[in-house]
Amino acid sequence: MAGDSFLIAPEGTRGRSGELLPFKKGGFFMAIKAQAPIVPVALHGTAEAMPRGRFWVRPGVVRVEVGEPIPTAGLTIHDRDRLMETVRARLQTMLAG
């Protein structure tokens, strides 16, 4: 439906090192097809609260940082890789800060 939002995890899973893993292309394909902006969200502190391979959450502080929307209006599937690079760079900056 028009106006609906969807959430994706572009890596598809959590890494062990804290570094961003390679992005999967499906979510970017969906965003371009819907012409929906991508709002990058960086999660800080999640590796400590719930390390990969653990099925329980430890007490801790998780900070959620919401970035500025990245428009997809006018983009085509041929722009997907460039869009992925833009989102990745934005998230890396957010995670470093």
C-alpha positions, 0 to 999 in steps of 0.5 A: 500500500502507498505510504507503508514503510518497511525495515531491512537489515542490509547485511542480513546478519550480525558480524562478529567484529563490529564491522559492517558486512557486505550488503545484500541487494534485495532491500535496495531493489525494493526501495528503488522499485517503491521510490521510497527514501532510505532512512539509515539507522545505526545501532550502537552497543548492540554487540555488547548487549547481545553478541552474535551466537548468544540467545539472551540479552545482557543488560546494557545501553543501546543507542539508536541514531537515525540519519537523514533520509536518502532519496530514491526518487528517480533512481532505477535498478541501474543505480542500485550499487551506487545507492548501496555505496551511499548508504554504506558510507553514511552508516560507517560515518554514523557508527564511527561518530 
